[in-house]
Amino acid sequence: MAYAAVISLKLTIHRLIESSQIPIPPPSPQIIQLAYENVKSLQQVFTLEDGSNNERVKAVEREIREAACRLEDVLEQAHLSNHHFLSQSHETLDGDFSMQVKEEIIFFTETVKKIMEQLGNASLPEEEDDGVVSSRIDQYFGLKKQRIIGLARELVWFKYYLTDYPYQDPERLVVIAVEGMAGIGKTTLVSGVYLDPFVVSHFKCRAFVSIGSTKYQLRRILLCIIAQINPRFDISRDVEFSDDEELSRYLYSCLKNRRYLIVVDDVWNTRVWDKLKRSFPDDRNKSRVIVTSRLYNVANHASTTYPHTMQFLDEEESWHLLREKVFGGEENSCPPQLEKAGREIAQKCQGLPLMIIALAKHLSQAKKTAEYWEKVAEKEHWDILAADEEMFEVLAPSYHHLPQHLKACFLYIGIIPQDYDIPASKLIKLWCAEGFLESNTTQELEHFATECLDRLEDANVVMLCDFRFSSFALTKTCKLHSAFLHLCMREAGQDKFFLVINSNGKQGIESQRRFSIHNNALFGIKDVRELMASVPNVRSLLCTGPHHPYPVPICLGCFSLLRVLDALTVRFYGFPIEAVELVQLRYLAFTYNGKLPASVSKNLH
């Protein structure tokens, strides 16, 4: 990931400039300061390009990552050599350090200049024309009622809120917000409510509009609503309105003194809502607006009271949905020999309708035999879901909408195996140790990292829960839903953010910075050890498999630049003395019953 590489490089350079432990011989400080200024200019690029999924921008980001990683490797290797030489002779490596660093910084500066020129020429997405707006309007007129599974309680609750709002003054205009994870059924729920015959008869006029994660156009949204409120409105008349304010006033006049229901689906920022809500008059006639969002802060901002949080389906509801999508609505339509495996498949979807439907689509087209279904039930569904582009198209905006620093935090959680809850406090320490987070205020880095975790929870891409060790001890843990874990693995693979090591070969291992081992027994395989040793610039090694009671040969001496070693699930019967030489280590965890040697204090952190 380019952003993480740039921030890591920036912090590395800053430490070199500020270091009191290892002096840098002149003129290297001036040369390194030049690199620092170039890195800051690259950092500004990510602010401008945030949220872009443009292929051209992605290609440039790959160039940025490679250039940043290359320079950081040279700086840290030279710094390490200087450290070792200084510890032995109390002198610094004048010539070697300066010459090598100077050459790399010149190369890096030229690369940055070329990248900035490329980004300056990148084309912006075109605006929607009237034809696109017209087609979007048609889709709202074409909303069809569908059978809703697992949302019966929410449907009853919604109809009650729409007609007899129980809080304070039920006559006033009420905004009801719904928030929840991508694919959990927000749009399905509000569509069902919108098309319910009782709701249809209760309101004089209705409109349904979807905003989406791309750059919104207020004019397009207003036109979509007006066309549904006033079917005689000719969309070509929009030229009569000089600006969005005038069009907003026209919508206001169309809704005035009418009991209306407006559904504003898939809202991504508060600015959209703040501009749109001025078009909705409050005539104290029980008009209602429903807003849906994946983002808690957006839903909370729009809602008259607390937003409604969508819940995952339970196991029975999940099975009913899978059966419905594969075999149709009849209860006895599934052959009895498939039910046990079918329930296991549904259970592994963790209550997310989007994932259930994606697997149901595959199962409906595959062999309906007990042998095949059992095979699917035993796997983690990655191969099947990886081929389902529709599912990723729904999930991906949740990732692409995140600011760059939150993208890095999100991807990092993908290192953790499926169904494993990591303590939030440990995750925060790992983020800080990795070097891809930079607080933009004077607050402590761990406090900033805690805020990042809270924002990921509010964005509904990470699940936080309380885990009770005993009646006195309570801690927060976090994990990814398996659907988002699949997305995370996909994005991390493309960005070379981390690699999960297995015994399946060398594909994708070049220039990786982080290794995650989900099976600690792999250290006992010579080919795996040699494979890992072929990438000496790795910064992180995380042993995230189950606890391994027997010693395994971890070759720490291969990774001289290691920052993070999380081997808590590996038992050491003797202190791994190679760890003492890892002077860049910022996070060290392993299981060992003996005493720590005094030489651990050689570590620079």
N, C-alpha and C positions, 0 to 999 in steps of 0.2 A: 504494500500500500504506500503510495507516494507521500501522502501527508505524514504518516507515521515515520517514514524514513527522513523526511525533511526536519521534523521536530527533533527527532533523535540526533541528527547531525548538528542542529543548532545548539542543543544542550551540551553536546560533546565539545563543540568549539568553545562555548561559554565556559565550560569547566577548565579547558586548556588555558584560556586567557586568564582566568581567575585563580588558577592552581598555585598554591603556595608550597605544596609538597614536592612538585617536580618543576623546576624553572625551565622555561623554553629559551634556548639561545637566540639572540638576535641574528638576522632580521626576521626570524620566524613569527614573533608576535604581530608584526605589521602585516605579514603575508596572511596570517590566519584571520586577522581583522577584516581583510578584504573578502575572504571566504564567508565570514559571518554576515557581512552586508549583502552578499549575493543570496545567502540562504533566507534572509529576511524578505528579500524581494520575491523569492519563490513562495514564501508563506502567504504573501498577499494574494498570489494567484489563486490559492485554494479558497480564499474568501470570496473572490469574484466568481469562481467556477462551482461553488457549492451546489449540490443537487443535480449537477449535469450528468446525464448518462450518454452523452454524445460520444460516438466511437472515436472521433478524431481527438477529443479531449482525453479519452482513455489511453490512446496511443501515446500522447504527450506525457501523461502521468507515468506511464511505464518508463519513459526516458528519464523523467525526473527521479524516479525511485532508483534506477540503476546508477545514475550519476551521484546521487546522495549517498547511496550505500558504498560505492567505490571510494569516494573521498573519506567517508567515516572509517572504513577499513584501514586506509593508509594512515590516517591521523592516529587511530587507536593503536595500531601496530607500532608506529614510530614512538608514540608515547610510552607504550609498554617496554620497548627496547631501551628507551631513555631511562625508565624507572629501574630496570634490572641493572643497567650499566652504572647508574648513580648509586644503587645500593651496594655495589661491589667496590667502586673506585672513587665515589664522591665527586665525580665529574660528569658533565653532560656530553651527549653526542652532538657536537657542533655541526659538522659538515653533512653527515648522512641525513640527519633530521631535516635540516633546512632545504637541501637540494631535492629530496624526494617529495617533501610536502609542497615546495614551491611549484614543481612540475605538475603535481596533481591539482593544485588550486588554479593554475593557469588553464588546465584542461577543463576543470569544473566551471570556471568563469565563462569560457567560450561556449560550453554546453548550455549554461543558463541563458546566455544572450540569444542563442539559437531557439531555445524553448520559448522565450518571451516573444520572439518574432512569430513563431508558429501559433501561439495562443492569440496574438493580436490579429491574425488572419482568420481565426476560427469563425465560422458562420453561425449566426443565431437562428433558432427555429422560427419558421414563418408563422404569421398570425392566421387565425382561422378566417375563412371567407364566409359569405352569407350561405353558401351551399352547405358547408359543414354545420353551421348553426341550425339551418333548416332540418338537416337530417337528425340532429340531436333532439330537436323538438318532437319530431315524429316518433322517436323511441319512447318518449314519455307518454304520448297518446297511446302507444302500443303496449303499455304495461299489462301483463296478464297475471291473473290470480293463479297461485300454485299451492299445492298441498304443503303445509308447514309442519315439520316434525320437531318436537322437543321445545316448542316455543308457546305452548298453550297458555301457561301462566302469564307470560309477558304480553300476549295478545289481550287477555282479559284486563290486565293492569293498564295497558295503553288505552283501551276503549274507555275505561273508567276515567282516566286522566283527561282524555280529550273531551269528555262530555260533562263530567262532574268533578272538576279539579278540587281536591280536598284541602288545599292550603289557602288560608287567608281569603282572598276575594276571587271566587270562581268566574266572575263576569269579565274580568280583565283579560287582556292578551297574555297568554302563557306560552313560554318557549320551553319545550321538553327536549333535553339533549340525551343522546344515546352514545356511549363510548365503549370501545372494546377492540380486541386484536383483529387484524386483517383476517377475513374469512370466517369469522365467528357467527355471522348471520345478522349483522345490523341492517343491511339493505333488505334482506329477506323479511325481517320482522316489520320494518316500517312500510314496505310494499304491501305486506299482508294487511296491516292496519289501514293503509291508504285505500285499499280496494274493498275493504269490508263493507257489505251492504248497509249496515247500521251507521257506519261512519259516513258513507257517501250521502245518505239521506239527511244526516245531521247538519252538514255544511252546505251553504249556498254555492260556493265555488272552491275548487281545489287545484293545486299545482304541485308537480314533483320535478325537482331539478337536481342534477348531480354536478358537483364542482370539480372534483378530481385533483390530483397532485401536481399536474402541470401548471404552468403560469396561467392564472385565471384572468378572464376578461369580464369585468362587471357588466359590460354592455351585453355580452352573450348570455349571461345569467338572467339579466332583466328581461331580455327578449323571450327567453324560454318560458319564463313565468307568465309574462303578458299574453303570449300566444295560447296558453292553456286557460287563463282566466277569461280571456276575450277571444274566442275562436274566430271571430270575424276580423281580427287584427291581421293585416297584411304585413309580413315581415319586411317587405321592401320599403315600407313606410318609415323604417328606422332613420332614414336620411332626413326626415322632417325634424328629428330631435338633434339639436346642435351638440349636446354633450350628454354624459351619463347622468348628470344631475337632473336634467330635463326629463330623461327617460324614467328616472326613479320617481319623479313627481307624477308622471303619467300613471305608473303602476300604483302609486299611492291612491290616486283618484279612482282607479278601477276597483280597488279593494274597499274604498270608503263606504261605510254603512252596510257592508256585507259580511256575513259570518263566513270566514274562510279558513282553510287548512292548507298550509304550505309545508312541504317536505324539502328540506335543504340537505341533500345527502353528500357524504364524503367531503367534509370541510377540513382544510389543512392549516389554516392560520386565522388568527383572530381579526386581522385586517379585513378579510373578506366579509365576515359577519358584521363587523362594525359599519361597513359601507352599505351592506344589504338591508340591515334591520330598519334603516330610516324609511324604507319603502313600505313598511307594514304599519298601518294605522291601528290604534287601540281605541275602538268605539264601545268597549265594555259590552260586547255581544258574544262572548265566549269563543272568539277566534283563537286558533292555535297554530303554532309553528313547531315542527319537529326538525331537529338538527342531529346529524350523525357525524361522528369523527373517530378516527383511530387514536387521536391525541387527547388525553385527559384534560390538559390545560385549555384546549379549544372548547371542548364540551362544557367544562365548568364555567368558562367565560360567557358562553352563550345562554346557558340554562337559567331559568327563573329560580329554580331550586337546585338541589344536588342532582348531577347527571345520573342516568340509569346505566349501570355497568353490566354488559352482557356476560353471561356465565357459559362455561363449556357444557356440552351435552354430557349426561351421565352415561354409564355403560349400556344401559338398556336403550336409551334414545339413540346412541351411536349405532347400535346394531340395527335398530329399526330403519335408520336413514340409509345405512349400507344396503340392507335388504331391499328397501324401496328402490334405490337407484340401480341395483343389479337386476332385480326380478319383477319390479312393479309393486303396486300397492297391496296385493293380497297377502294376508298373514301367513298362509300356508304355501306360498309360492316358492319358497326356498327348499330344496331337497334336504331331508333330515341329516344326511351324511355330511353336508357342508356347513351345518349350523355351528358346530363347535369351533371349527377353524375360522368361520366367518366372524364369530364373536371375538376371537382372539385378534383378528385383523382390525376390527373396529376399535377394540380396546387400545391398540397401539397408536391409534390416531389421536389419543388424548383429548377426545371431545371436541375437536376442531372440525366443523362441517366441511370446510374447504378441502381438507386432507382426506376426509372420508369419501367425498364425491370424486376426488382425483383417483383414489384407489378403486372405487366402484366402477369408474369408467374403464379402467384396465381389466377388472375382473369380468365385466359384462362382455368384453371382447375376447377373453382368454378361455381356455378349457375349463369347463365347470366340473372338475373332478376333485374328489377328496384329496388325492395325492398332490395336485397342483396347489390347491388352497392351503394345505398344511405347509407346503414349501414356502408360500408367500407369508404365512403366519409366523414362520420361524425367523425370517429375515427382518431387517430394519427398514425395508421398503425403499432404500436409497436408489437402487437401480431403476425401480419403477417410477418413482417420483421425479428422478432427474430428467426423465424423458417427457414429463408433463409440463410443457411450457405455459399452459393456461394458469396453473397453480402459481408458478413463479412470477407471472405477470401481475397477479393479485398481490403477492407478498412483497415483491421487489420495491415498490414505492415507499414502503415503510422503512426500508434501508436507505434508499437513495435520498430520501427527504431529510435524513439526519445530518447535522453539521459534521464536518470532517473528524473532529476529535471524538464525537460519539460513535461514528462509524468504526473507528479504531477500537474503541472500548467494546462495542458489540461484537466485532469479528473475533476479538480475543477470547470471548466466552465460548466460542466454537471449539477451542482447544479442549474443553472439558467433554468427556464422553457423555453420550445420551443417557438420560435417567440418573445422572449424578448431580447432586446439589452441592454447590460450592459455598462455603461461608462467605458472606458479603465482605467481612473484614479482611479475609485472605485475598479475595479478588481485588480489593482496593489496593492492598499492599503490592500485589503483582503488577497492577497497572502502573503504579508509581515507580516500581523498580525497572520496568521495561523501557522507560524513557520516551514514550510517545505522547505523554500528557504534559501540558504547560499551562499553569494557571495564569489567566490574564489580569489577575488582581494581586493584592498583597496577601491573600489568604493562603493558609498552608495547603500544600499539594494534596494531602490526604482528604482535607475538607472539600477541595475542588473535585476530587475523584468520587467522593460520596455524592456530591450533587450530580455528577455524571450518571451514576447508577440510578438515582432517583428520576432523572430525566428519561433514561431508557425505560424505566417502569412506566412513566407517564405516557411514553410513546407506544406502549403495549407491544414491545418487542422482547422484553425480558420479564420473567415472572419472579417476584420476590415473595417469600413466605417466611413465617416464624417457625423455627424448629426448637422444640423444648428438650433439652438434655435431661432435665430433672424438674422437680417442682420449684427449684430456685433459679435454674440457668435457662435463659432464653436467648437465642441468637437468630439473626436473619440469614437465610440462605437464598441463593438465586440459581436459576437455570434457564435454558432456552426450551421453548416448545419444540418438539421434534421437527415440525414443519420449518421453523426458523433456523433450526440447526442445519437442515439440508441447504437452506438458502445461504447460511453462513459458510458452510463448507465450499459451496460453489463460488461465492465471491472471494473467499480467502484463497482459493486455488488460483483464480484469475489474477489476483493482486499479489500473489506470492507472500501472503502475510504469515502463514504458518503451514506446516506439513505434518500430517499424522503419519508416523512411520509404521509400516506393516511389512510383511514378508513378500509383498507382491512386486518387488523390483525397484528400479532406480528412477522411474518416471517422475519428473517434476522436482527433483531434489536439488538441482543446481541453484546456487545463489539464494537458498532459503536462509532465513534468520532465526526461525523458531521451529523446534521439533517437539512433537507431543507423542508419547508412547502410551498407547491404551492397553498394552499387554507387556508387563515388565519382563516376562520370560523371554521376550525377543532379544534382550541383551545377551542371552546365552547363545545366540546364533552368530557365528563368525561373520557371515556375509552382511548381516544387519550392522554389526559394529564397524566393519570396513566401509560400508555405505555411508554411515554417519560421519566417520573420520575423514571422508573425502570432501567434507564441507567445513573447513576449519574456522570460518568466520561466523558460525552460529552464535547467537547471543542468548538463546533460551533453550533449556532442556527441561521438559515437564514430564514426569513419570506419573501419569494419571490413571493407570490401571489399578486393579484390586491389590490389596496388601500382599506383598511377596515375602514369605517368611525366611527364604534362603538367600544367601548372598549371590549377586549377579555381577559380572564384570562390566562396570561402567568406566569407559576410558575417558576420564575428565581431562587428562593431559592433552587431548586432541583439540580442546576448545579453549584456547588461551584468552579469548575475548568474552567469555561467558559472563552474562549479567545475572541471569536467573537460573538457579538449579533447584527445582522442586522435586525431590525424591523421597518425600515423606512416606510413600507406600513401599519403599525399598529398605530392607533392614541391613545395616552395616555392622559387622562384628568387630571391625577395626576402623579407626578414623581414616577416611579417604584423604591421605596426605596431599594428593594432587590439588585438592580444593584450596590449600593454603596458597598455592601459586596463582590462583585465579583472582588477581588483585582488582579486577573490575566487578566482581560479584556484588550485587546489591540485595539479592534475596537468596537465602540458603535454607533449605529444609530437608532433613533426612532423619531416619530412625537409627539412633545409636545410644547405647547405655553408658559409654565411658565418658571421660573428661575431655573437654576441648583443649587442644594444645595452645600454648601462648602465641605461637607463630601465626595464628589466625589474625592477629592485630596488624599484619602486613597489608591487609586489604585496604584499598584506598577509600572505601565507603564505610 
